[in-house]
Every structure is written in C-alpha cells, then in structure tokens.
Amino acid sequence: MKVSKDAARTASRIFRLCSPDGRVDEAKMRSAIALIVERKPRDYRAILHSLHRLIRIDAESRQALVESAADLDTASRVRVEKSLADRYGEGLTYSYKTTPELLGGVRIRIGDDVLDGSVKSRLDRLVNTF
C-alpha cells in the first residue's frame, strides 16, 4: 500500500506519543487506534498501515536470535545476554538456534542488525579476497 507523506508523518507522531520512554505503551496504542477507527480521519487506512509497520519494526528490534554451531552453555548465554543488554538496552527477548553450518562462533540478529563472528563468515571473506 502506498502511503502519503502526511499519513506517514501522522503515524510517526502517534507512535512517538504512545512510546514516551522508548517502549510502546500498549494501552495508549490501543486507545489511539480505536480513536482513529472511530473518527476515520482523512487517509486513516494509510495511517493504520504505517502504524502497523512501525509497531512491527519496534517489536523486531527487541528480538535477538543467537545462532551458534553448537549449543551454548549457561555461562556463554549469560555473557551474550549481558553484552547485548549493554549495547541495545534491557527488554530484549532471546531465542537460541543451533546452526552447524557456522562451523564455530556466533551470529546474532537483532532487527536489521547482524553481528556475525562465525568461522563460516570469516572463511567466506577470505575466499572473496582471493
């Protein structure tokens, strides 16, 4: 759906108002969406579409996928979680996945950010340099 600049700007303003401390306040967001649906301002569908996109991006930026070649022990998980909390702040949710193709090391995805310290990526970079 193509969204006008005014609708995107309005959705962004609503999103900022509903997340005063950097986290979306669900009660405020629900009441804002209810008001939009009730009053149906000009281009309200585009505003709702933009709001949905902003909420999805915010939720994805709070989910961390940690991939490793072998299962991480508890101490390693605690170390990874502490490091990511220092960098991205509290409130991340973590999911762990074993990916043997990495050969070693860890790859972490948080939203659009990828922190890749795997042996596979290092080998791929080495191959590309030759």
MOMO-V779519 format. One record per run of one state. SS is the DSSP state (a for helix, b for strand, c for the rest). FROM is the first residue (numbers start at 0). TO is the last residue. Records with the same first field share a line. If there is no record, write none. Layout:
# MOMO-V779519
SS: FROM-TO + FROM-TO
This chain:
# MOMO-V779519
c: 0-3 + 17-24 + 39-42 + 60-61 + 68-72 + 88-91 + 98-98 + 102-104 + 110-111 + 116-117 + 129-129
a: 4-16 + 25-38 + 43-59 + 73-87 + 99-101 + 118-128
b: 62-67 + 92-97 + 105-109 + 112-115
